[in-house]
Amino acid sequence: MESIIITNNMKNISKVLVLFLAIIGMAFTGNKKTIVTFKVSGNCDMCKQRIEQALDVKGVSFAEYNLETQMLTAHFNPKHISVAQLHTLVQNVGHDTEAGKAPDSAYALIPGCCKYREGKCDDH
């Protein structure tokens, strides 16, 4: 009789342990970083700096803009920020993304050499 009780208790402990590990696993997967890459228009190192600084916000752990490919790569936590918000942050500092055009008011504020809509910059 005692061995039946011990066996049942072990089964219950095992079930609780499995449930506990599943809950812990879900908690950690919710904090995973997501990586996204998207096109952003820019001309020069000033553009690169502006674009990367636009994503220096909570939820973004890494942002790198490649001038040659015109691609931005960002590592972010989707619990804190969305891909749409990343695009908006970049657009709000004057740079078009593949998701949409920067507001004209923001584009007007970037330096003349950074006016990518007019062509390549040869100033620096």
C-alpha positions in Angstrom: 0.0 0.0 0.0 2.8 2.4 0.9 4.5 1.8 -2.5 1.2 2.8 -4.3 1.0 6.0 -2.3 4.7 6.8 -3.0 4.2 6.1 -6.7 1.2 8.3 -6.9 3.1 11.1 -5.1 6.0 10.8 -7.5 3.6 11.0 -10.4 2.0 14.2 -9.0 5.5 15.7 -8.3 6.5 14.9 -11.9 3.3 16.6 -13.2 3.9 19.7 -11.1 7.6 19.8 -12.2 6.6 19.5 -15.9 4.0 22.3 -15.5 6.5 24.5 -13.7 9.1 24.0 -16.4 6.5 24.8 -19.2 5.5 28.0 -17.4 9.2 29.1 -17.0 9.8 28.2 -20.7 6.9 30.4 -21.8 8.2 33.3 -19.7 11.6 33.2 -21.3 10.4 32.8 -24.9 8.3 35.9 -24.4 11.5 37.9 -23.9 13.3 36.6 -27.0 14.8 39.2 -29.3 13.5 39.4 -32.8 15.7 40.4 -35.8 14.3 42.5 -38.7 15.9 43.9 -41.8 14.3 46.5 -44.0 15.2 49.1 -46.6 15.8 52.6 -45.6 16.9 55.5 -47.9 20.0 57.4 -46.9 23.1 59.0 -48.5 26.0 59.3 -46.1 27.5 58.6 -42.7 25.4 61.4 -41.2 22.3 59.5 -42.4 23.7 56.3 -40.9 24.2 57.9 -37.6 20.7 59.5 -37.6 19.0 56.3 -38.6 20.8 54.2 -35.9 20.2 56.8 -33.2 16.5 56.9 -34.1 16.3 53.3 -32.8 18.2 54.0 -29.6 15.0 53.3 -27.6 13.7 50.9 -25.1 13.1 47.5 -26.7 15.8 47.8 -29.3 19.1 46.2 -28.4 20.9 46.7 -31.7 20.5 48.7 -34.9 22.9 48.9 -37.8 22.4 50.6 -41.1 24.4 49.6 -44.2 24.9 52.5 -46.6 25.9 50.3 -49.5 22.8 48.0 -49.3 20.5 50.6 -47.9 19.4 48.0 -45.4 18.8 48.5 -41.6 19.0 45.5 -39.3 17.5 45.8 -35.8 17.3 43.4 -32.9 14.3 44.2 -30.7 11.9 42.8 -28.2 8.4 42.6 -29.6 6.9 42.9 -26.1 8.2 46.5 -26.1 8.2 47.7 -29.7 6.7 46.6 -33.0 8.2 46.5 -36.5 5.7 49.2 -37.5 7.0 51.4 -34.7 10.6 50.9 -35.9 9.6 52.1 -39.3 7.9 55.1 -37.8 10.9 56.1 -35.7 13.1 56.1 -38.8 10.6 57.9 -40.9 10.2 60.6 -38.2 13.9 61.5 -38.4 13.5 62.1 -42.2 14.2 58.7 -43.9 11.9 56.8 -46.1 11.5 53.1 -45.4 10.1 50.3 -47.4 6.9 50.7 -45.3 6.4 54.3 -46.2 7.6 57.8 -46.9 9.0 60.1 -44.2 6.9 63.1 -43.4 7.9 66.0 -45.6 8.3 68.1 -42.5 10.9 65.6 -41.1 12.7 65.3 -44.5 13.0 69.1 -44.7 15.0 69.2 -41.5 17.8 66.9 -42.6 21.0 68.5 -44.0 21.2 69.2 -47.7 23.8 66.5 -48.3 21.4 64.0 -46.8 18.6 64.8 -49.2 18.5 61.3 -50.7 15.4 62.0 -52.8 17.5 64.4 -54.9 20.3 61.9 -55.5 23.6 60.9 -54.1 25.7 63.2 -51.9 29.2 64.0 -53.0 29.9 66.5 -50.2 31.6 64.0 -47.8 
